[in-house]
Amino acid sequence: MPIERTLSIIKPDAVAKNHVGEIVSYFEKSGLRVAAMKMMRLSKAQAEQFYAVHKERPFFPNLVSFMSSGPVVVQVLEGENAIALNRQIMGATNPKDAAAGTIRAKFAESIDHNAVHGSDSPETAKQEIAFFFKPEDILSYVPENELA
Ligand code: CMP
């Protein structure tokens, strides 16, 4: 299986409820490694730019306001099949549909306040990682040429 990198955000709801460590532990226990990590508060402009793909959706204004409402923890996760594996660990976007044992089943309140974000494809992962991190900020566990 390919070694990949994916972008994860622990959202303002989960940070506010002091669940950062527990959520990171879900990733680590599933075999993903934290290759970069920072805590920050997104500006409204950063949230709009990060979620630009959703700008025509009715939930966009709420999404931007929520994502800029408090601190987030942004990480690069690395490991075999990291993009799909992270999505599996997070569970469905709507916690009502999230399988038992997933992060969203445990920590998400609603589709709007759903604890975590994760990249949905290799292309998105590259863009989203570059949005937050310079190459030298990523402390990889594998040589660059072994990454998918
Ligand atoms: P996320 O993975 O961060 O990507 C976009 C976010 O928009 C999503 O998680 C949800 O929190 C939020 N959202 C709100 N309503 C919807 C919806 N109907 N469909 C998809 N995402 C939604």
Boltz pocket constraint, residues with backbone or C-beta under 6 A from the ligand:
constraints:
  - pocket:
      binder: B
      contacts: [[A, 54], [A, 59], [A, 63], [A, 93], [A, 110], [A, 111], [A, 112], [A, 113], [A, 114], [A, 116], [A, 117], [A, 118]]
      max_distance: 6.0
